[in-house]
Amino acid sequence: MSKKDLGKAISRILGRIRNPSKRTPTEENPSNSTPSNSPVKSPRNESGRLKRKIPDKVYLKAMPLKSIEDINSIKDEVVSGNILIIRVSPLATNNIDDVKRAVSELCEFTDSHGGDIARLGEERIVVTPPFVRIWREKGRISEVRSTVA
C-alpha cells in the first residue's frame, strides 16, 4: 500500500470523529454512556472533558505500530500523560484492516478519555492526553491552490 493510500485511509477514519452523523449515540456524548444510576461518576470540566491532573513530566514518544496488540501499550502511555507519535506503516504492510481497526480503537479511546488524535503526514498519527489539544488549520494552502487552478 502506498503512503498516499495509507494517508487517505487514516483521514477517513479520523474524519469520523469530527463528523457526528457517523457516530453512534454513545460516541456522541461520552458523559451519557454510563447509566444515571451508576455510582461511578467521572469528574468533568465545563466543556465535558474529563478532569485530569497534569503529571510533573510529560514525554513526547515515537512508537511504531507493529501489531494490533501494541494498542494497549499506546493507551497506557497516554493515560500516564505522554504524547505519542505513532508510525502505522509497519502494520499497514501486513494488513490495512488492522490499521483501520487500530486507528478506530484509538479514536474511541481518545474520545472517552478526553484526549485528542490527528493525522500527522501520510503514515503517522499523534495521540495526546486530555490536557493537550491539537491545533488544526482551518484551510490549507494546497487546497486553496487546487480551487484556483
N, C-alpha and C positions, 0 to 999 in steps of 0.2 A: 504494500500500500504506500502510495506516495505521501510526502509530508503535507501537500496541499489537501489531499483527500482526508487525511487524518485531522487536519485543522478544521475542515468543514464538518466532520462528524462531531468533533468536540464542541464546535459552535452550536450545532443543532441541539445537542444535549444540554449545554449551558443555557441556551435560549429558552428552554422550557422553564427554568427557574425565574426568568424575567417575564414570562407570558402566563398570567394566571389562568387563562382559558384552558390550558393543557394540564393543569394541576387537579389533583383530587381534592375533595373538601377538607381532608385533614392536613394537606400540604399548604392550603391557602392560609390557614391561621393555626400555627402550631400551639398556641395557648389554648385552643379549644379541642385539642386532640386528646386530652385527659378528661375523664368524666368529672362533672362539677362536684360530685360527692366524694371524689378521691381525696384521701388525706394528704397526698403528696402534692405540694404546690411549688412551682418554680418561681423564684423571685424575678420579676421583670421590671424594666425601667419604663418610662413613659412612651417609648417607641415600640414596646412589645418585645424587645430583645432581652435575652437572659442577662442578669447582672453577674459579672464575674470579677474577681479580684485580679488585678494585673500582677503577674509574677515579677520578682526582683530582676530576673534576667530573661530576656526573650531572644531566641536564636532564630536566624534565618537559615534553613537547611534545604539542601538539594537532595532529592532522592529519586532513584529510578523506580518505575512501577514494572516489576518483572513478572509478577503473578498476582492473581486476584486476592491471594492471602496477604499481600502487602497492605491492603486497605486497613486492616486492624492496627498496624503499627503507625500508619499515617494518622488515623483517628486519635491514637494515644498521644502522638506528638502535638496535635492541635489542641487537645484537651489540656495538655501540660503548658500551653501558652506559646508554642513555637509556630513560626510561619514557614510553610513548606512550598518549595517549587518542585513539582513532580514532573519528571520526563516520562511520558506514556508510550513513547515509541518502542521500548523493549517488549512491552506486552502486545503492542499492535502488530509486531512482526509475527507473533504466534496466532492471535485471534482478535479480530476487531470487535467481535461481540463481547468479549471480556472487557475491552476498553470501554465500550458503551455502558456495560453493567457497572464497572468500577466508577466511572465518572458520575453516573446516575446515583449510585450509593453515596458518593461524596457530596453531591448536591443536596440530597435529602439530609445527610448528616449536618452540613453547614446550616441548612435551614432550621433544623431542630435545635442546634446549639447556638444559633445566633452569629455564626461566623460568616465568612464570605469566600467565594470561589470565582475564579475568572480564568479565561484562556490567556495564555502568555505565549504568543507566537504560534507556530504550526504544530508543535509536538509537546508543549508544556502547559501545565495549569498551575495556578497558585492558590493555596488554601490558607486562610487566615483564621485565627481565634476570634472570639466575639469582640474584643476591644480594638480590632484593626479593621478598617474599611478599605476597600479597593476603589481608587478613583477611576471612573470611566469617562472617556472622552465622548462628548455629545455627537460630534460628527468628525469623520476622518478626512484628511486631505485627499487621499486616494479615491474616496467615494465622491468627493466634490469634483475631482478631475474627470472621473468617468461620466458624470452627468453633463459636464460642459462639452466634452468632446463629441 
